[in-house]
């Protein structure tokens, strides 16, 4: 592990903020000084927030993005592993996106070493760490030494961002969530790559979401982000596979921390929703391919599916829970998870076909129930959430359940309002059947 320090340079925070506010380009030294000063505590959160907004409004060019990634990467320690089979996956975030819990044990079961340093909820999207911490006892706060040892020994480890891995990103990540600066290609690029490069992965599979429930709501922005990430990976001699995938409705059926863990386990048992299963298999297949465990993506996908079919992926997931101090009995007994006891069925008011599901709104409903954060310091409720019972293209009869809401008794009034919004705005029922994409994966590209 190495930590790189730079010489002290004399700049002013307000001067750098004003420069970017006015649309001018920042130098490598200015960016490095600002990030180093943030990490050391010499720059306040409100100053970083101001720079984030200036970047959000005026952007960063390729050189500035590279400098920001460098500064965030070397704000802490950098882990190194031997071999080319250390592969991670990252998603830009979506509603109901619990694929990491499925693809990681699949890939590990196929001989890939999977180091996952994951984040918490961001905006309307759920966080991998929040979800896995709904498993009682699961320890996500490991030291880097423990992280390395666990990966080398077991081939799979899942932790939250440490104080020493890209600490600047940890501060910036929390600020972006509460300052409406999430949807920025250079900020997303620097955040993702600083963590992934610092954790020692030799290759990365990137799941870039596009659609109404994604931060990249259109294909143009998704492709621009994919290219930005591939360019950054190439600059560090890392292999990367980018997949642009659909997020016009929630992935799978479950939204909410414990509910998503249950759906992940069901998927590993071979009982998961088709969209979630198919995407997880393709992402895991990409990891298997990058690790050199398959000669082609098609072969990687076949090996990934086999790991579900033969039970080896589920076994690997259960092992990870146990090794990290969690209650591995949840795999057989879902009552050991903190699922809210109250349920409300949101019923269709007419018959027809589901033609639209307002994906982002569904995520925001979960946040309003307490399943996500409105402020950085908010605690997360593991038990609340929603189950989407009817998805785009499905036939629905009047009186059938569209959505099941899991809540606490004290939230009865709030749940009534959410149900009314779902009926009025969030689930559209039409007379004609809507067309859905044949595959959730729109584009796959590899950097060379």
One Martini backbone bead per residue (centre of mass of N, CA, C, O) as a GRO file, in nm:
protein
  448
    1UNK     BB    1   0.097   0.035   0.021
    2UNK     BB    2   0.031   0.376  -0.083
    3UNK     BB    3   0.133   0.721  -0.020
    4UNK     BB    4   0.076   1.037  -0.168
    5UNK     BB    5   0.255   1.342  -0.158
    6UNK     BB    6   0.238   1.691  -0.168
    7UNK     BB    7   0.317   1.995  -0.202
    8UNK     BB    8   0.284   2.301  -0.078
    9UNK     BB    9   0.038   2.527  -0.189
   10UNK     BB   10  -0.061   2.866  -0.296
   11UNK     BB   11  -0.401   2.899  -0.242
   12UNK     BB   12  -0.749   2.976  -0.298
   13UNK     BB   13  -1.066   2.882  -0.267
   14UNK     BB   14  -1.218   3.126  -0.389
   15UNK     BB   15  -1.050   3.141  -0.651
   16UNK     BB   16  -1.122   2.859  -0.762
   17UNK     BB   17  -1.426   2.887  -0.759
   18UNK     BB   18  -1.441   3.138  -0.945
   19UNK     BB   19  -1.304   3.013  -1.190
   20UNK     BB   20  -1.524   2.792  -1.235
   21UNK     BB   21  -1.772   2.974  -1.234
   22UNK     BB   22  -1.643   3.122  -1.508
   23UNK     BB   23  -1.538   2.867  -1.696
   24UNK     BB   24  -1.259   2.786  -1.614
   25UNK     BB   25  -0.955   2.633  -1.605
   26UNK     BB   26  -0.799   2.398  -1.413
   27UNK     BB   27  -0.531   2.301  -1.258
   28UNK     BB   28  -0.365   2.048  -1.123
   29UNK     BB   29  -0.269   2.209  -0.870
   30UNK     BB   30  -0.544   2.322  -0.782
   31UNK     BB   31  -0.689   2.055  -0.743
   32UNK     BB   32  -0.490   1.926  -0.547
   33UNK     BB   33  -0.507   2.141  -0.328
   34UNK     BB   34  -0.809   2.126  -0.268
   35UNK     BB   35  -0.819   1.822  -0.188
   36UNK     BB   36  -0.603   1.827   0.030
   37UNK     BB   37  -0.754   2.045   0.204
   38UNK     BB   38  -1.004   1.878   0.256
   39UNK     BB   39  -0.867   1.634   0.394
   40UNK     BB   40  -0.725   1.820   0.626
   41UNK     BB   41  -0.956   2.065   0.691
   42UNK     BB   42  -0.901   2.357   0.546
   43UNK     BB   43  -1.169   2.288   0.404
   44UNK     BB   44  -1.493   2.343   0.376
   45UNK     BB   45  -1.792   2.217   0.288
   46UNK     BB   46  -1.903   2.482   0.155
   47UNK     BB   47  -1.667   2.502  -0.049
   48UNK     BB   48  -1.703   2.231  -0.189
   49UNK     BB   49  -1.997   2.284  -0.273
   50UNK     BB   50  -1.931   2.520  -0.461
   51UNK     BB   51  -1.748   2.361  -0.656
   52UNK     BB   52  -1.952   2.148  -0.738
   53UNK     BB   53  -2.149   2.347  -0.873
   54UNK     BB   54  -1.948   2.458  -1.078
   55UNK     BB   55  -1.898   2.184  -1.213
   56UNK     BB   56  -2.188   2.115  -1.284
   57UNK     BB   57  -2.229   2.375  -1.471
   58UNK     BB   58  -1.918   2.369  -1.633
   59UNK     BB   59  -1.735   2.149  -1.591
   60UNK     BB   60  -1.490   1.911  -1.723
   61UNK     BB   61  -1.227   1.818  -1.866
   62UNK     BB   62  -1.018   1.563  -1.927
   63UNK     BB   63  -0.782   1.681  -1.761
   64UNK     BB   64  -0.941   1.759  -1.505
   65UNK     BB   65  -1.054   1.479  -1.446
   66UNK     BB   66  -0.779   1.347  -1.407
   67UNK     BB   67  -0.691   1.529  -1.170
   68UNK     BB   68  -0.923   1.456  -0.978
   69UNK     BB   69  -0.872   1.156  -0.966
   70UNK     BB   70  -0.586   1.170  -0.857
   71UNK     BB   71  -0.644   1.332  -0.597
   72UNK     BB   72  -0.847   1.121  -0.479
   73UNK     BB   73  -0.671   0.870  -0.488
   74UNK     BB   74  -0.412   1.021  -0.325
   75UNK     BB   75  -0.565   1.087  -0.043
   76UNK     BB   76  -0.467   0.789   0.003
   77UNK     BB   77  -0.462   0.464  -0.014
   78UNK     BB   78  -0.304   0.196  -0.213
   79UNK     BB   79  -0.391  -0.101  -0.348
   80UNK     BB   80  -0.220  -0.419  -0.415
   81UNK     BB   81  -0.237  -0.681  -0.661
   82UNK     BB   82  -0.185  -0.983  -0.784
   83UNK     BB   83  -0.275  -1.011  -1.089
   84UNK     BB   84  -0.575  -1.040  -1.334
   85UNK     BB   85  -0.834  -1.147  -1.122
   86UNK     BB   86  -0.916  -0.851  -1.018
   87UNK     BB   87  -1.269  -0.788  -1.008
   88UNK     BB   88  -1.496  -0.527  -1.060
   89UNK     BB   89  -1.811  -0.367  -0.989
   90UNK     BB   90  -2.018  -0.092  -1.122
   91UNK     BB   91  -2.282   0.130  -1.040
   92UNK     BB   92  -2.464   0.433  -1.103
   93UNK     BB   93  -2.753   0.375  -1.028
   94UNK     BB   94  -3.065   0.241  -0.901
   95UNK     BB   95  -3.375   0.104  -0.884
   96UNK     BB   96  -3.337  -0.204  -0.738
   97UNK     BB   97  -3.015  -0.237  -0.729
   98UNK     BB   98  -2.886  -0.579  -0.646
   99UNK     BB   99  -2.659  -0.721  -0.829
  100UNK     BB  100  -2.403  -0.749  -0.647
  101UNK     BB  101  -2.519  -0.996  -0.472
  102UNK     BB  102  -2.498  -1.185  -0.733
  103UNK     BB  103  -2.235  -1.142  -0.910
  104UNK     BB  104  -2.010  -1.178  -0.701
  105UNK     BB  105  -2.056  -1.483  -0.624
  106UNK     BB  106  -2.041  -1.583  -0.909
  107UNK     BB  107  -1.751  -1.496  -0.977
  108UNK     BB  108  -1.615  -1.633  -0.732
  109UNK     BB  109  -1.711  -1.925  -0.816
  110UNK     BB  110  -1.520  -1.874  -1.094
  111UNK     BB  111  -1.230  -1.739  -0.973
  112UNK     BB  112  -1.285  -1.454  -0.886
  113UNK     BB  113  -1.165  -1.157  -0.756
  114UNK     BB  114  -1.378  -0.960  -0.524
  115UNK     BB  115  -1.355  -0.612  -0.468
  116UNK     BB  116  -1.579  -0.436  -0.243
  117UNK     BB  117  -1.631  -0.081  -0.250
  118UNK     BB  118  -1.903   0.064  -0.110
  119UNK     BB  119  -2.201   0.246  -0.091
  120UNK     BB  120  -2.443   0.460  -0.023
  121UNK     BB  121  -2.701   0.632  -0.050
  122UNK     BB  122  -2.818   0.815  -0.358
  123UNK     BB  123  -3.075   0.973  -0.344
  124UNK     BB  124  -3.304   0.754  -0.509
  125UNK     BB  125  -3.083   0.551  -0.440
  126UNK     BB  126  -2.948   0.275  -0.329
  127UNK     BB  127  -2.728   0.109  -0.095
  128UNK     BB  128  -2.520  -0.151  -0.052
  129UNK     BB  129  -2.451  -0.111   0.249
  130UNK     BB  130  -2.736  -0.075   0.360
  131UNK     BB  131  -2.839  -0.353   0.271
  132UNK     BB  132  -2.626  -0.546   0.411
  133UNK     BB  133  -2.684  -0.420   0.707
  134UNK     BB  134  -2.959  -0.583   0.743
  135UNK     BB  135  -2.759  -0.788   0.833
  136UNK     BB  136  -2.688  -0.920   1.111
  137UNK     BB  137  -2.342  -0.832   1.182
  138UNK     BB  138  -2.246  -0.708   0.933
  139UNK     BB  139  -1.913  -0.623   0.834
  140UNK     BB  140  -1.791  -0.313   0.672
  141UNK     BB  141  -1.551  -0.242   0.886
  142UNK     BB  142  -1.249  -0.269   0.746
  143UNK     BB  143  -0.940  -0.309   0.711
  144UNK     BB  144  -0.706  -0.326   0.471
  145UNK     BB  145  -0.581  -0.585   0.576
  146UNK     BB  146  -0.847  -0.744   0.593
  147UNK     BB  147  -0.927  -0.706   0.300
  148UNK     BB  148  -0.685  -0.855   0.173
  149UNK     BB  149  -0.706  -1.123   0.324
  150UNK     BB  150  -0.997  -1.192   0.237
  151UNK     BB  151  -0.946  -1.199  -0.065
  152UNK     BB  152  -0.709  -1.408  -0.075
  153UNK     BB  153  -0.878  -1.635   0.076
  154UNK     BB  154  -1.198  -1.601  -0.058
  155UNK     BB  155  -1.255  -1.389  -0.316
  156UNK     BB  156  -1.453  -1.214  -0.110
  157UNK     BB  157  -1.545  -0.862  -0.052
  158UNK     BB  158  -1.744  -0.629   0.166
  159UNK     BB  159  -1.714  -0.274   0.184
  160UNK     BB  160  -1.675   0.021   0.301
  161UNK     BB  161  -1.559   0.317   0.310
  162UNK     BB  162  -1.265   0.419   0.408
  163UNK     BB  163  -1.043   0.643   0.555
  164UNK     BB  164  -0.796   0.553   0.339
  165UNK     BB  165  -0.993   0.537   0.095
  166UNK     BB  166  -1.057   0.796  -0.066
  167UNK     BB  167  -1.142   1.037   0.145
  168UNK     BB  168  -1.241   1.260  -0.042
  169UNK     BB  169  -1.484   1.104  -0.158
  170UNK     BB  170  -1.645   1.068   0.099
  171UNK     BB  171  -1.707   1.370   0.128
  172UNK     BB  172  -1.818   1.431  -0.158
  173UNK     BB  173  -2.044   1.221  -0.173
  174UNK     BB  174  -2.219   1.344   0.056
  175UNK     BB  175  -2.251   1.627  -0.077
  176UNK     BB  176  -2.386   1.551  -0.347
  177UNK     BB  177  -2.653   1.436  -0.223
  178UNK     BB  178  -2.725   1.745  -0.079
  179UNK     BB  179  -2.651   1.944  -0.363
  180UNK     BB  180  -2.739   1.857  -0.655
  181UNK     BB  181  -2.444   1.695  -0.783
  182UNK     BB  182  -2.462   1.406  -0.916
  183UNK     BB  183  -2.518   1.474  -1.238
  184UNK     BB  184  -2.183   1.429  -1.314
  185UNK     BB  185  -1.943   1.309  -1.507
  186UNK     BB  186  -1.674   1.394  -1.363
  187UNK     BB  187  -1.769   1.317  -1.073
  188UNK     BB  188  -1.831   1.023  -1.129
  189UNK     BB  189  -1.559   0.938  -1.240
  190UNK     BB  190  -1.382   1.016  -0.994
  191UNK     BB  191  -1.530   0.849  -0.783
  192UNK     BB  192  -1.508   0.568  -0.904
  193UNK     BB  193  -1.198   0.555  -0.985
  194UNK     BB  194  -1.067   0.613  -0.712
  195UNK     BB  195  -1.175   0.355  -0.576
  196UNK     BB  196  -1.098   0.129  -0.786
  197UNK     BB  197  -0.792   0.194  -0.789
  198UNK     BB  198  -0.742   0.174  -0.474
  199UNK     BB  199  -0.842  -0.142  -0.448
  200UNK     BB  200  -0.681  -0.315  -0.693
  201UNK     BB  201  -0.806  -0.349  -0.959
  202UNK     BB  202  -0.755  -0.490  -1.289
  203UNK     BB  203  -1.074  -0.480  -1.332
  204UNK     BB  204  -1.386  -0.337  -1.485
  205UNK     BB  205  -1.738  -0.336  -1.446
  206UNK     BB  206  -1.976  -0.119  -1.605
  207UNK     BB  207  -2.294   0.002  -1.491
  208UNK     BB  208  -2.486   0.206  -1.705
  209UNK     BB  209  -2.748   0.396  -1.643
  210UNK     BB  210  -3.063   0.441  -1.828
  211UNK     BB  211  -3.323   0.669  -1.758
  212UNK     BB  212  -3.570   0.766  -1.534
  213UNK     BB  213  -3.386   0.616  -1.282
  214UNK     BB  214  -3.134   0.778  -1.372
  215UNK     BB  215  -2.871   0.996  -1.389
  216UNK     BB  216  -2.863   0.892  -1.689
  217UNK     BB  217  -3.141   0.964  -1.884
  218UNK     BB  218  -2.959   0.946  -2.145
  219UNK     BB  219  -2.766   0.812  -2.397
  220UNK     BB  220  -2.560   1.036  -2.437
  221UNK     BB  221  -2.461   1.048  -2.139
  222UNK     BB  222  -2.390   0.749  -2.109
  223UNK     BB  223  -2.170   0.745  -2.331
  224UNK     BB  224  -1.993   0.966  -2.208
  225UNK     BB  225  -1.934   0.815  -1.944
  226UNK     BB  226  -1.815   0.559  -2.064
  227UNK     BB  227  -1.575   0.701  -2.198
  228UNK     BB  228  -1.455   0.834  -1.948
  229UNK     BB  229  -1.397   0.565  -1.802
  230UNK     BB  230  -1.221   0.428  -2.019
  231UNK     BB  231  -1.003   0.646  -2.033
  232UNK     BB  232  -0.916   0.621  -1.737
  233UNK     BB  233  -0.842   0.322  -1.738
  234UNK     BB  234  -0.623   0.343  -1.959
  235UNK     BB  235  -0.434   0.542  -1.803
  236UNK     BB  236  -0.405   0.285  -1.576
  237UNK     BB  237  -0.402   0.000  -1.711
  238UNK     BB  238  -0.712  -0.087  -1.725
  239UNK     BB  239  -0.965  -0.296  -1.750
  240UNK     BB  240  -1.280  -0.236  -1.943
  241UNK     BB  241  -1.638  -0.276  -1.907
  242UNK     BB  242  -1.916  -0.135  -2.071
  243UNK     BB  243  -2.264  -0.104  -1.964
  244UNK     BB  244  -2.568  -0.018  -2.106
  245UNK     BB  245  -2.864   0.021  -1.905
  246UNK     BB  246  -3.185  -0.019  -1.807
  247UNK     BB  247  -3.391   0.256  -1.615
  248UNK     BB  248  -3.738   0.268  -1.655
  249UNK     BB  249  -3.736   0.056  -1.424
  250UNK     BB  250  -3.719  -0.143  -1.188
  251UNK     BB  251  -3.506  -0.377  -1.061
  252UNK     BB  252  -3.709  -0.592  -1.041
  253UNK     BB  253  -3.928  -0.567  -0.739
  254UNK     BB  254  -3.744  -0.458  -0.516
  255UNK     BB  255  -3.761  -0.188  -0.260
  256UNK     BB  256  -3.525  -0.212  -0.029
  257UNK     BB  257  -3.316  -0.352   0.181
  258UNK     BB  258  -3.432  -0.632   0.278
  259UNK     BB  259  -3.593  -0.693   0.019
  260UNK     BB  260  -3.333  -0.711  -0.163
  261UNK     BB  261  -3.200  -0.946  -0.021
  262UNK     BB  262  -3.419  -1.152  -0.075
  263UNK     BB  263  -3.410  -1.132  -0.388
  264UNK     BB  264  -3.115  -1.217  -0.415
  265UNK     BB  265  -3.143  -1.498  -0.295
  266UNK     BB  266  -3.357  -1.598  -0.494
  267UNK     BB  267  -3.173  -1.567  -0.741
  268UNK     BB  268  -2.950  -1.769  -0.638
  269UNK     BB  269  -3.185  -2.000  -0.638
  270UNK     BB  270  -3.351  -1.941  -0.927
  271UNK     BB  271  -3.616  -1.722  -0.843
  272UNK     BB  272  -3.581  -1.475  -1.007
  273UNK     BB  273  -3.613  -1.225  -1.189
  274UNK     BB  274  -3.537  -1.194  -1.515
  275UNK     BB  275  -3.394  -0.919  -1.528
  276UNK     BB  276  -3.199  -0.965  -1.289
  277UNK     BB  277  -3.071  -1.226  -1.384
  278UNK     BB  278  -2.965  -1.143  -1.665
  279UNK     BB  279  -2.786  -0.905  -1.573
  280UNK     BB  280  -2.609  -1.055  -1.368
  281UNK     BB  281  -2.492  -1.257  -1.570
  282UNK     BB  282  -2.358  -1.048  -1.762
  283UNK     BB  283  -2.176  -0.910  -1.554
  284UNK     BB  284  -2.032  -1.165  -1.456
  285UNK     BB  285  -1.932  -1.251  -1.736
  286UNK     BB  286  -1.744  -1.003  -1.765
  287UNK     BB  287  -1.562  -1.072  -1.523
  288UNK     BB  288  -1.470  -1.351  -1.621
  289UNK     BB  289  -1.340  -1.243  -1.879
  290UNK     BB  290  -1.135  -1.032  -1.756
  291UNK     BB  291  -0.996  -1.271  -1.576
  292UNK     BB  292  -0.956  -1.526  -1.783
  293UNK     BB  293  -1.205  -1.754  -1.744
  294UNK     BB  294  -1.280  -1.651  -2.041
  295UNK     BB  295  -1.273  -1.601  -2.392
  296UNK     BB  296  -1.575  -1.503  -2.373
  297UNK     BB  297  -1.871  -1.366  -2.300
  298UNK     BB  298  -2.045  -1.615  -2.353
  299UNK     BB  299  -1.884  -1.800  -2.164
  300UNK     BB  300  -1.921  -1.630  -1.911
  301UNK     BB  301  -2.230  -1.653  -1.898
  302UNK     BB  302  -2.242  -1.962  -1.872
  303UNK     BB  303  -2.083  -1.975  -1.604
  304UNK     BB  304  -2.275  -1.799  -1.442
  305UNK     BB  305  -2.530  -1.975  -1.468
  306UNK     BB  306  -2.403  -2.232  -1.342
  307UNK     BB  307  -2.362  -2.106  -1.052
  308UNK     BB  308  -2.663  -2.109  -0.998
  309UNK     BB  309  -2.751  -2.402  -1.072
  310UNK     BB  310  -2.523  -2.542  -0.862
  311UNK     BB  311  -2.499  -2.335  -0.592
  312UNK     BB  312  -2.217  -2.179  -0.563
  313UNK     BB  313  -2.311  -1.883  -0.526
  314UNK     BB  314  -2.477  -1.916  -0.268
  315UNK     BB  315  -2.244  -2.027  -0.099
  316UNK     BB  316  -2.067  -1.772  -0.125
  317UNK     BB  317  -2.263  -1.575   0.010
  318UNK     BB  318  -2.280  -1.720   0.283
  319UNK     BB  319  -1.979  -1.704   0.346
  320UNK     BB  320  -1.954  -1.397   0.352
  321UNK     BB  321  -2.141  -1.345   0.585
  322UNK     BB  322  -1.986  -1.513   0.796
  323UNK     BB  323  -1.696  -1.384   0.763
  324UNK     BB  324  -1.849  -1.084   0.832
  325UNK     BB  325  -2.055  -1.155   1.093
  326UNK     BB  326  -2.311  -1.266   0.984
  327UNK     BB  327  -2.638  -1.394   0.936
  328UNK     BB  328  -2.660  -1.688   0.747
  329UNK     BB  329  -2.967  -1.777   0.808
  330UNK     BB  330  -3.117  -1.588   0.602
  331UNK     BB  331  -3.112  -1.780   0.355
  332UNK     BB  332  -3.355  -1.960   0.501
  333UNK     BB  333  -3.451  -1.701   0.700
  334UNK     BB  334  -3.632  -1.405   0.657
  335UNK     BB  335  -3.717  -1.334   0.960
  336UNK     BB  336  -3.414  -1.224   1.027
  337UNK     BB  337  -3.523  -0.978   0.894
  338UNK     BB  338  -3.615  -0.621   0.899
  339UNK     BB  339  -3.937  -0.633   0.831
  340UNK     BB  340  -4.206  -0.472   0.793
  341UNK     BB  341  -4.534  -0.546   0.908
  342UNK     BB  342  -4.673  -0.351   0.728
  343UNK     BB  343  -4.937  -0.360   0.466
  344UNK     BB  344  -4.998  -0.218   0.132
  345UNK     BB  345  -5.230  -0.234  -0.127
  346UNK     BB  346  -5.208  -0.125  -0.459
  347UNK     BB  347  -5.484  -0.073  -0.661
  348UNK     BB  348  -5.637  -0.110  -0.944
  349UNK     BB  349  -5.880   0.101  -1.126
  350UNK     BB  350  -5.805  -0.069  -1.389
  351UNK     BB  351  -5.783  -0.214  -1.694
  352UNK     BB  352  -5.482  -0.356  -1.864
  353UNK     BB  353  -5.167  -0.199  -1.928
  354UNK     BB  354  -4.849  -0.152  -1.841
  355UNK     BB  355  -4.668   0.154  -1.958
  356UNK     BB  356  -4.573   0.286  -1.669
  357UNK     BB  357  -4.286   0.354  -1.442
  358UNK     BB  358  -4.189   0.569  -1.196
  359UNK     BB  359  -3.886   0.519  -1.090
  360UNK     BB  360  -3.791   0.759  -0.917
  361UNK     BB  361  -4.045   0.773  -0.736
  362UNK     BB  362  -4.005   0.500  -0.600
  363UNK     BB  363  -3.743   0.579  -0.463
  364UNK     BB  364  -3.863   0.824  -0.305
  365UNK     BB  365  -4.065   0.662  -0.138
  366UNK     BB  366  -3.853   0.506   0.018
  367UNK     BB  367  -3.718   0.752   0.144
  368UNK     BB  368  -3.978   0.864   0.293
  369UNK     BB  369  -3.989   0.597   0.478
  370UNK     BB  370  -3.649   0.554   0.538
  371UNK     BB  371  -3.471   0.390   0.307
  372UNK     BB  372  -3.329   0.673   0.302
  373UNK     BB  373  -3.175   0.993   0.229
  374UNK     BB  374  -3.198   1.351   0.290
  375UNK     BB  375  -2.955   1.338   0.486
  376UNK     BB  376  -2.641   1.246   0.566
  377UNK     BB  377  -2.730   1.178   0.886
  378UNK     BB  378  -2.929   0.975   0.824
  379UNK     BB  379  -3.111   0.714   0.903
  380UNK     BB  380  -3.177   0.375   0.815
  381UNK     BB  381  -3.448   0.178   0.712
  382UNK     BB  382  -3.457  -0.169   0.656
  383UNK     BB  383  -3.790  -0.247   0.639
  384UNK     BB  384  -3.870  -0.071   0.416
  385UNK     BB  385  -4.093  -0.063   0.116
  386UNK     BB  386  -4.122  -0.213  -0.220
  387UNK     BB  387  -4.345  -0.400  -0.439
  388UNK     BB  388  -4.348  -0.481  -0.775
  389UNK     BB  389  -4.619  -0.648  -0.938
  390UNK     BB  390  -4.619  -0.449  -1.195
  391UNK     BB  391  -4.499  -0.427  -1.522
  392UNK     BB  392  -4.402  -0.351  -1.813
  393UNK     BB  393  -4.657  -0.525  -2.010
  394UNK     BB  394  -4.852  -0.599  -1.808
  395UNK     BB  395  -5.131  -0.743  -1.700
  396UNK     BB  396  -5.436  -0.580  -1.567
  397UNK     BB  397  -5.672  -0.585  -1.310
  398UNK     BB  398  -5.916  -0.478  -1.146
  399UNK     BB  399  -5.786  -0.498  -0.806
  400UNK     BB  400  -5.505  -0.536  -0.848
  401UNK     BB  401  -5.179  -0.546  -0.754
  402UNK     BB  402  -4.914  -0.317  -0.801
  403UNK     BB  403  -4.833  -0.246  -0.492
  404UNK     BB  404  -4.622  -0.306  -0.207
  405UNK     BB  405  -4.624  -0.168   0.120
  406UNK     BB  406  -4.372  -0.122   0.362
  407UNK     BB  407  -4.454  -0.048   0.710
  408UNK     BB  408  -4.536   0.154   0.978
  409UNK     BB  409  -4.792   0.242   1.177
  410UNK     BB  410  -4.699   0.553   1.202
  411UNK     BB  411  -4.724   0.570   0.857
  412UNK     BB  412  -5.020   0.576   0.750
  413UNK     BB  413  -5.052   0.859   0.618
  414UNK     BB  414  -4.812   0.842   0.425
  415UNK     BB  415  -4.904   0.587   0.269
  416UNK     BB  416  -5.161   0.708   0.153
  417UNK     BB  417  -5.013   0.919  -0.023
  418UNK     BB  418  -4.841   0.722  -0.189
  419UNK     BB  419  -5.074   0.560  -0.311
  420UNK     BB  420  -5.203   0.802  -0.460
  421UNK     BB  421  -4.954   0.864  -0.639
  422UNK     BB  422  -4.937   0.595  -0.784
  423UNK     BB  423  -5.216   0.612  -0.918
  424UNK     BB  424  -5.189   0.906  -1.049
  425UNK     BB  425  -4.853   0.891  -1.157
  426UNK     BB  426  -4.664   0.604  -1.152
  427UNK     BB  427  -4.896   0.414  -1.281
  428UNK     BB  428  -4.965   0.318  -1.611
  429UNK     BB  429  -5.278   0.248  -1.775
  430UNK     BB  430  -5.345   0.078  -2.081
  431UNK     BB  431  -5.493  -0.059  -2.367
  432UNK     BB  432  -5.205  -0.096  -2.470
  433UNK     BB  433  -4.916  -0.258  -2.534
  434UNK     BB  434  -4.603  -0.223  -2.439
  435UNK     BB  435  -4.283  -0.183  -2.534
  436UNK     BB  436  -3.992  -0.379  -2.476
  437UNK     BB  437  -3.687  -0.456  -2.430
  438UNK     BB  438  -3.508  -0.738  -2.506
  439UNK     BB  439  -3.276  -0.583  -2.353
  440UNK     BB  440  -3.105  -0.417  -2.097
  441UNK     BB  441  -2.866  -0.418  -2.302
  442UNK     BB  442  -2.736  -0.175  -2.527
  443UNK     BB  443  -2.415  -0.171  -2.447
  444UNK     BB  444  -2.080  -0.299  -2.536
  445UNK     BB  445  -1.750  -0.200  -2.406
  446UNK     BB  446  -1.395  -0.206  -2.469
  447UNK     BB  447  -1.095  -0.142  -2.368
  448UNK     BB  448  -0.749  -0.123  -2.530
   0.00000   0.00000   0.00000
